[in-house]
Amino acid sequence: MLIFLPPSEGKTPPQDSSAPPVDPERLALPELAEERRAVMRALVELSGTEVAQETLNVGARIMGEVRANTELFSAPTAPAHEVYTGVLYEALDAGSLDPQQLTRARRDVLVFSGLFGLTSLTDRIPAYRLSMGVTLNGSGTEQGPGAVRARTRPGRLGSFWKDALKAPLDILVGEQLVVDARSSSYAQVYRPAPEQTLVVNSVTERDGTRKVVTHFAKHARGLLAGMLLRAPEAERAEFRVEDVAELASQRWRVELRGATGRSPHQLDLIS
């Protein structure tokens, strides 16, 4: 079983200034190293310009983080679960995983990223500011020995990563069940086969009316991801959609809808 997560907008810069910089070839799916370097170069180039705020669609108070993007190639790194510090990751609480559970997290959790395409939960990354909805028109060209597979200009990151991720992820996913807790902008870059995908939704219900509250939805998805990593039975190859729903029912009222046509299985967490 694989668990797909989005990144968090909020990130905590690594505290150890002597930590090594990111190595794109040591992240999950190392075959994406050239594509990662292309996006990094384009982001570094953009972040030092006057149009950075508009292009990255951020407020003025975020500009310190944008300026920090210019140091991506030398910035210190920390495990992704320490850098990503939003609501979902606080609920997942990777810091409390025991060594065996953390090994599972390293193997089974993939975090999608506008900068890196995806990483594992434990890959070492720097803090950065970049969402999947951005268009990067910097050169991003790799110079030096070796073939360059990445496009000269990444352009729309959603399209760029959709092209780059398809082949390696098809191989990695194989026939495994995918529990998909991503937000829509990250889900669009790669969609496993509907019959092996369980999309996690979260709604609050008051007086018979259901609505999505973003904060609570992120929190619920993080809690469920943590529950799956901490449940020994979830590691079994035969752990299926119905088993995820049964585990979730220990915390929420749940509704499970089966896959139909191009629509994957849907698990609603109701609170």
Secondary structure, DSSP 4 states (H G I P E B T S, - for coil): -EEEE---S-BPPPS-TTSPPP-GGGSSSGGGHHHHHHHHHHHHHHHTSTTHHHHHT--GGGHHHHHHGGGTTTS--EEHHHHB-SHHHHHHTGGG--HHHHHHHHHHEEEEETTTEEEESS-EE------TT-EE-S-----SSS---S-SS-EEHHHHHHHHHHHHHHHHHTT--EEE---HHHHTT----GGGEEEEEEEEEETTEEE--HHHHHHHHHHHHHHHHH-GGGGSTT--HHHHHHHHTTTSEEEEE--BTTBPEEEEEE-
